[in-house]
Amino acid sequence: MRTATQPKLHFQRFEFKYILSVDQFKEIRSSLERYMDMDDFAKTTKNGFYEVVSLYYDSPRFYSYWEKIDGTKRRKKIRLRTYRVDGTFARDAFFEIKRKHDAVVLKDRFMLEENDFSSLRDHGDFSHGGEITDSNKKMIIEEFKFTKGMRSLSPKVLVVYNREPHLGKFNKNVRITFDYGIRAKQSEYLFDDKGSFIDVSGSNIIMEVKFTGLLPFYIQNV
């Protein structure tokens, strides 16, 4: 999924999630066609979506998971993320820390080099990945190191889903994604194709509305 442009490494925006039935999904997507275009990358895929593959880190007692279930307003999650397009894994993978402060989401990430991935896989950290000169990467790794020591973090759950992304025609700061076919399993490996996944979403679709600044009134109306 590597493109000619440098991938974005820092996000700060509002995010709201909604659970939709198939009928609601079809109605909302149809209503949004006047205001949204499918993301350029998704247009190039065979079926109009790509797969998001995420390996989540958590404590032995799943501290981050229970924060989510309890609705804690200030929380964070740490994960590895890559993508699969038409059945083929992308060349790029990212290490991400996503923080949620009420409705505001802040996400920092860096692209994994081969030695980063090997160090994380074999040793559980980045201590064997060589000297770190990038300040953004160093900051993220230091936060991971601190949280890992405090919570005894390790890779716990692999989550995969199909994503259909749409971008505003008139306001490029608005992005709406529809996620479906969500499945998960316990795993310690990002590229784990062995074993069976558990169906998490059934026939439901998860709509995420993501934006910076003000949400346009026409999107609010939809």
Residue pairs with C-beta under 8 A, 6 or more apart in sequence:
1 41
1 50
1 82
1 83
1 85
1 90
1 91
1 92
2 90
2 91
2 92
3 41
7 92
7 94
7 111
9 108
9 109
9 110
9 111
9 136
10 106
10 107
10 108
10 109
10 136
11 105
11 106
11 107
11 108
12 104
12 105
12 106
12 107
12 212
13 104
13 105
13 173
13 210
13 211
13 212
14 103
14 104
14 105
14 209
14 210
14 211
14 212
14 215
15 100
15 103
15 105
15 208
15 209
15 210
16 103
16 208
16 209
17 206
17 207
17 208
17 209
18 206
18 207
18 208
18 209
19 204
19 205
19 206
19 207
20 28
20 178
20 204
20 205
20 206
20 207
21 203
21 204
21 205
22 203
22 205
24 205
25 178
25 180
25 205
25 207
28 207
28 222
29 166
29 178
31 222
32 166
32 176
32 219
32 222
34 218
35 168
35 169
35 170
35 216
35 218
35 219
35 222
36 166
36 167
36 168
36 169
36 174
36 176
37 166
37 167
37 168
37 169
38 48
38 164
38 165
38 166
38 167
39 165
39 166
39 167
39 175
40 167
41 50
41 165
42 48
42 49
42 50
42 163
42 164
42 165
45 85
45 86
46 86
47 86
48 164
49 162
49 163
49 164
50 83
50 84
50 85
50 162
50 163
51 83
51 84
51 85
51 160
51 161
51 162
51 163
52 81
52 83
52 160
52 161
52 162
52 163
52 179
53 81
53 82
53 83
53 84
53 89
53 158
53 159
53 160
53 190
53 191
54 79
54 80
54 81
54 158
54 159
54 160
55 79
55 80
55 81
55 155
55 157
55 158
55 159
55 187
55 188
55 189
55 190
56 64
56 77
56 78
56 79
56 155
56 156
56 157
56 158
56 159
57 64
57 77
57 78
57 79
57 148
57 153
57 154
57 155
57 156
58 64
58 65
58 151
58 153
58 154
58 156
58 157
59 151
59 152
59 153
60 152
60 154
62 156
63 151
64 75
64 76
64 77
64 78
64 151
67 75
68 75
68 77
73 100
73 101
73 102
74 99
74 100
74 101
74 102
75 99
75 100
76 97
76 98
76 99
76 100
76 147
77 97
77 98
78 96
78 97
78 98
78 144
78 147
78 153
79 95
79 96
79 98
80 93
80 94
80 95
80 96
80 112
80 120
80 155
80 190
81 93
81 94
81 96
81 109
82 89
82 90
82 92
82 93
82 94
82 190
82 191
83 89
83 90
83 92
84 90
84 160
89 191
92 111
92 112
93 111
93 112
93 117
93 190
94 109
94 110
94 111
94 112
95 109
95 110
95 112
95 116
95 120
95 140
95 144
96 107
96 108
96 109
97 107
97 108
97 109
97 140
97 143
97 144
98 105
98 106
98 107
99 105
99 106
99 107
105 210
108 136
108 139
108 140
109 140
110 134
110 136
110 137
110 140
112 120
113 129
115 128
115 129
115 130
116 126
116 129
118 128
118 129
119 125
119 126
119 127
119 128
119 129
120 126
120 129
121 189
122 128
124 148
124 154
125 144
125 145
125 148
126 132
126 141
126 144
126 145
132 138
132 141
144 153
147 153
154 188
155 187
155 188
155 189
156 186
156 188
157 184
157 185
157 186
157 187
158 184
158 185
158 186
158 187
158 189
158 190
158 192
158 197
159 182
159 183
159 184
159 200
160 182
160 183
160 184
160 197
161 179
161 180
161 181
161 182
161 183
161 201
162 179
162 180
162 181
163 177
163 178
163 179
164 177
164 178
164 179
164 180
165 175
165 176
165 177
165 178
166 175
166 176
166 177
166 178
167 174
167 175
168 174
168 175
168 216
168 219
170 216
171 211
171 216
173 211
173 212
173 213
174 209
174 210
174 211
174 215
174 216
174 219
175 210
175 211
176 207
176 208
176 209
176 210
176 219
177 207
177 208
177 210
178 205
178 206
178 207
179 201
179 205
179 206
179 207
179 208
180 201
180 204
180 205
180 206
181 201
182 199
182 200
182 201
182 206
183 197
183 198
183 199
183 200
183 201
184 197
184 198
184 200
185 192
185 195
185 196
185 197
185 198
187 195
209 215
209 219
211 219
